[in-house]
Amino acid sequence: MKKRKYFLIIGILFLCMIFGIICYKQAITEKVLKQTWEQLSKSERYEAVGSWTDGKVEKIIIQEGNTRYFVEESYYGEPVLLVTFTSSRREVIGDVEKIVDAASGRIVGGSFRD
């Protein structure tokens, strides 16, 4: 009987920990999206479908010599965040993509849009 209680308590603590991690990651993502949105030009914000809440964030590493993204040289080989906002002109020139420094939240690059 005592073993069941311990397993139940451990299970509840594990679920609380998982829930906390998920909430933390969501809060960080929302912060990055909002910071990036505020740094976009007016034309980029106008072009974006929706608002900052509709963006996507992913962690990437940009290697030197890539042809898709431009970034400050000091960020080559370093983990950065790729923040993407769907564009109303996506078929013509692609989505609005910005490279963001994870520590400062500052835009340090972007994508070449055709």
C-alpha positions in Angstrom: 0.0 0.0 0.0 2.8 2.4 0.9 4.5 1.6 -2.5 1.4 2.7 -4.3 1.4 6.0 -2.5 5.0 6.6 -3.4 4.4 5.7 -7.0 1.4 8.0 -7.1 3.3 10.9 -5.5 6.3 10.4 -7.9 3.9 10.2 -10.9 2.2 13.5 -9.8 5.5 15.2 -9.3 6.7 14.0 -12.7 3.6 15.4 -14.4 4.0 18.7 -12.6 7.6 18.9 -13.8 6.6 18.2 -17.4 3.8 20.7 -17.3 6.2 23.3 -15.8 8.8 22.7 -18.6 6.1 23.1 -21.3 4.8 26.3 -19.8 8.3 27.7 -19.5 9.1 26.9 -23.1 5.9 28.5 -24.3 6.6 31.7 -22.3 10.1 31.9 -23.8 8.7 31.4 -27.3 6.1 34.1 -26.8 8.7 36.5 -25.5 11.0 35.9 -28.5 8.0 36.3 -30.9 6.9 39.6 -29.4 10.5 41.0 -29.2 11.1 40.1 -32.9 7.7 41.4 -34.0 8.5 44.8 -32.4 11.8 45.0 -34.3 10.2 44.3 -37.7 9.7 47.2 -40.1 6.2 48.5 -40.7 6.1 47.0 -44.1 7.1 43.6 -42.8 4.4 43.7 -40.1 1.8 44.7 -42.7 2.9 41.9 -44.9 2.7 39.3 -42.2 -0.4 37.2 -42.0 -1.8 37.6 -38.5 0.2 39.0 -35.6 3.2 38.1 -33.4 1.3 35.2 -31.9 1.1 33.5 -35.3 4.9 33.2 -35.7 7.1 30.2 -35.3 10.5 29.8 -33.5 13.1 27.2 -34.1 16.7 26.8 -33.0 19.2 26.4 -35.8 22.9 26.7 -36.4 24.0 28.6 -39.5 27.2 27.4 -41.1 29.6 29.6 -43.0 28.9 29.6 -46.7 25.2 29.0 -46.5 23.1 30.6 -49.2 19.7 30.9 -47.5 20.4 33.2 -44.6 22.6 36.2 -43.9 23.9 36.8 -40.4 26.6 38.7 -38.6 29.9 36.7 -39.0 30.2 36.1 -35.2 27.1 34.0 -35.3 28.4 31.4 -37.8 28.4 28.0 -36.1 26.5 29.3 -33.1 23.0 28.3 -32.0 20.5 31.1 -33.0 16.7 31.3 -33.3 14.9 31.4 -36.6 11.7 33.3 -36.2 9.2 33.0 -39.1 6.1 35.0 -39.8 3.9 33.8 -42.7 3.8 36.4 -45.5 0.9 37.4 -47.6 3.5 37.5 -50.4 4.9 34.0 -49.6 4.5 32.6 -53.2 6.4 35.6 -54.6 9.2 36.4 -52.2 8.8 33.9 -49.3 8.0 34.3 -45.6 9.4 36.9 -43.3 12.3 35.1 -41.6 14.6 36.7 -39.0 17.7 35.3 -37.2 17.6 36.3 -33.6 20.3 36.1 -30.9 18.7 33.9 -28.2 20.4 35.8 -25.3 19.6 39.4 -26.3 16.5 38.9 -28.5 18.1 41.2 -31.1 17.7 40.5 -34.8 21.1 39.6 -36.2 20.2 38.4 -39.7 17.5 37.1 -41.9 16.7 35.2 -45.0 17.4 36.1 -48.6 13.9 36.6 -50.1 13.6 36.0 -53.8 
